[in-house]
Amino acid sequence: MHSESAGIKTGYLVTAVGMVYYTVLLPCQPTFLPSSIGMMIAGIGWLYMLLFDFKNVVFNKKSFIVFLFLAMYFLSGISSIDDPRYKEIMRIQIPFLFWGLPFVFYYPDFKEKILPFLIRCFVLSSTLSALIFIFFFIWIELNDISIEYSKRSPYFFLPVHYLGMYYNGSLVFLIWGNIFENKKYSMTIFIVLSTAIILL
């Protein structure tokens, strides 16, 4: 029984580390730290948890419907497998498809403890990313450097419209998620994210 409990806790920890790694890197995606590694780590931890205590796993119907829709959408493109571009897209998107499984089958404690923590990590990492972007943007303006719109970001690997979506998503979590109790702290984050969005 003790080994079972230790196994579940280990699985929790590994899954959480992978998810936090991926979530924190998402709004900047440095090339030297591939964010997909986080998915792989989380997947290993999730499978490890299931091995020890599958009977207490919760099945979430709503999450399963979303996952099923994405899986069907993915499979509908199999007929285009001969297209080299589609092969590349499939290779990239497979990890994203399976990334949703821990939200379909999970332990109640894991959802209650980890999900709010992931949201806070995402908002904070987006805020840090936004601050770096704002300073980079101001530096360009002060030095009167002629750089096209798509290059006015220090995150060359990350398209600016994706960056805007991450900042907007963080803003939604901040406003409606009530994730930080300190109002001044929340207002500061709101100003930083809003400024970045306007500049984008």
C-alpha positions, 0 to 999 in steps of 0.5 A: 500500500505504501509503495502504491501511494509513493508511486502515485505521488511520484507520478503527480510530481513528474506530471506536474513538472512536465506541465509547468515546464511546458506552460512556462515556456509557451509565451516565449518558446526559446529554441534551446529549450523545446517546449515539447519536452514538457509534454513528454515528461508529463505523459510519462508521469501520467502513465505512471500514475495510472499504473498504480491506481487506475480504479480511482481515476475520474473520467471527464465527459466534457474533456473527452468530447473535446479530445474526441473531436480533435482526434476525429479532425486529425484522422480526417486528414489521413487521406492527405498523408502523401503530402509532405507538408501534411506529414510535417504537420502531423508529426508536430501535432501528435503531441498536442493531441495527446496533451489533452488526455490527462484532462480526460482521465485524472485523479480529483486531487491532481485537478484541484491542486495542479490546474489552478497552479498551472494557470498562475504559472501561465499568467506569470510567465506571460507577464514576464514575456510581455515585459521583455517584449515591451522593453525590446519594442521601446529599444527599437523605437528609441534607436529608430531601427527600421524593422518590419512588424513581424520582427518587433519581438525578441521571440524570433521563433514565436509568431507575433499573432501567437504571442498576442493570443497568449497575452490575451488568454492570460488577460482572460484568466486574470480578469475572470479567474480570480487567481490572485487575491492581491488587487494591486498585484493583479492590476500591475499584471493587467497593465503589463499585458494590456500594454503588450497587446496594444503594442502588438 
